[in-house]
Amino acid sequence: LFLTERRLLIPKSREMIVSWSALAYVVWRCQKDERTVAVIQCQKEDKATDLVGGDPGGYARTLYQRQPKWLRRLHPLIEGGLSRLRIAWQNGSEIHGVPSGADQVRQYHPTILIVDEAAFVDSFKDTYDTADPVTTQIIAVSSVQPSWFVDQCDEVLQEGAA
């Protein structure tokens, strides 16, 4: 579904490793496709750091650093291209981690937007509405709690049952 869906909302539990899968997809897309801008949004900046470049162990950072050396040589980072909230490749692709807020996303004009724990991001609907007309792909993943995210998931399920 990451490859085929323009808009993808995934309800999850922690055991599903959906956040890891979404970050693996974004790292792959940034390496494969030139000038891909991916924005990873979370409720707080600290969580965005954990998903992007936190040292040690940010998801995207770990995925990049644990690739075989030949693959890292094939997809090199720019000088200084690995930080807490950013990974940047020589092919012009970048991943940025941002906290909640539609304005946080607007400044990057992302190709791909991933919102982690979207049901807990206070401004998810505003972010979605801001990104929808200009972003090639929006992926939102979340454990479930009453929210606009869950309402959208329920709507899709009800349409499928009809």
C-alpha positions in Angstrom: 0.0 0.0 0.0 2.9 2.4 0.6 3.7 2.0 -3.2 0.1 2.4 -4.5 -1.9 4.7 -2.1 -1.8 8.4 -2.4 -3.5 8.8 1.0 -3.0 6.0 3.6 -4.2 6.0 7.2 -3.1 3.0 9.2 -4.6 2.2 12.7 -2.0 0.2 14.5 -0.7 -1.4 17.7 2.9 -1.2 18.9 3.6 -4.8 17.9 2.9 -4.1 14.2 6.2 -2.0 13.7 4.3 0.3 11.3 6.4 3.3 12.2 9.6 1.4 11.4 8.0 0.3 8.1 7.0 3.8 7.2 10.5 5.1 7.9 12.1 2.3 5.9 9.8 3.3 3.0 10.8 6.9 3.2 14.6 6.2 3.4 14.2 3.9 0.4 12.3 6.6 -1.5 14.8 9.3 -0.7 17.7 7.2 -1.8 15.9 6.0 -5.0 14.2 9.2 -6.1 16.0 12.5 -6.5 14.7 15.6 -4.8 12.2 13.7 -2.6 11.4 15.8 0.5 9.9 13.7 3.3 8.5 15.3 6.4 8.0 13.2 9.5 5.6 14.9 12.0 4.9 13.9 15.6 3.2 15.6 18.5 6.6 16.6 20.0 10.0 17.5 18.6 11.6 14.9 20.8 9.6 12.1 19.2 10.4 13.5 15.7 14.1 13.3 16.7 13.6 9.6 17.7 12.2 8.8 14.3 14.6 10.7 12.2 18.2 11.3 13.4 18.4 10.9 17.2 21.8 9.7 18.3 21.9 6.9 18.9 19.1 5.1 17.3 16.8 7.4 15.3 14.8 5.1 13.1 15.8 6.6 9.8 19.4 7.2 10.9 19.7 3.5 12.0 18.2 2.3 8.7 20.8 4.3 6.8 23.8 3.5 9.0 23.1 -0.2 9.0 23.0 -0.5 5.3 25.9 -2.3 3.7 28.8 0.1 2.9 28.3 -0.4 -0.9 24.7 0.9 -0.6 25.8 3.9 1.5 28.4 4.7 -1.2 25.7 4.4 -3.8 23.5 6.8 -1.9 25.9 9.2 -0.1 24.8 11.9 2.3 25.8 15.6 1.8 28.5 16.9 4.1 26.8 17.4 7.5 23.7 15.7 6.2 22.9 13.7 9.3 21.5 15.6 12.3 18.8 15.3 15.0 16.0 16.3 12.7 17.4 16.0 9.2 19.0 13.5 6.8 20.1 14.9 3.4 21.4 13.0 0.4 23.6 14.2 -2.4 20.8 13.4 -4.8 18.8 16.3 -3.3 16.5 14.2 -1.2 15.9 15.0 2.5 14.0 13.8 5.5 12.9 16.4 8.1 11.4 15.7 11.5 9.0 18.3 12.8 6.6 18.8 15.8 2.8 19.2 15.4 1.3 22.2 13.5 0.3 22.8 10.0 2.9 25.6 9.6 5.6 23.1 10.4 4.8 21.1 7.3 4.0 24.0 5.0 7.5 25.4 5.1 9.0 22.2 3.4 6.5 21.5 0.5 6.9 17.8 1.1 6.7 15.1 -1.5 5.8 12.6 1.3 4.3 13.5 4.7 4.3 10.9 7.4 2.4 11.6 10.6 3.2 9.3 13.5 0.6 8.7 16.2 -1.7 11.0 14.2 -4.6 10.4 16.6 -2.5 12.2 19.3 -1.3 15.1 17.1 -3.6 17.9 18.1 -3.4 19.6 14.7 -3.6 16.5 12.5 -6.7 17.6 10.6 -5.2 21.1 9.9 -1.9 19.5 8.8 -3.7 17.1 6.5 -5.8 19.9 5.0 -2.7 22.0 4.4 -0.7 19.2 2.9 -3.5 17.5 0.9 -3.4 19.7 -2.2 0.4 19.8 -2.6 1.8 16.6 -1.2 2.2 13.6 -3.4 1.6 11.1 -0.6 0.3 11.3 3.0 0.8 8.4 5.3 -0.6 8.6 8.9 -0.2 5.8 11.4 -1.5 5.7 14.9 -2.7 3.7 17.8 -6.4 4.3 18.3 -8.0 7.0 20.4 -11.1 9.2 19.6 -9.9 11.7 17.0 -10.3 13.0 13.4 -7.8 10.3 12.4 -10.1 7.5 13.8 -13.2 9.2 12.2 -11.5 9.0 8.8 -10.5 5.3 9.3 -14.1 4.5 10.4 -15.5 6.3 7.3 -13.4 4.2 5.0 -14.4 1.0 6.8 -18.1 1.9 6.5 -17.7 2.6 2.8 -16.0 -0.7 2.3 -18.8 -2.6 4.1 -21.6 -0.9 2.0 
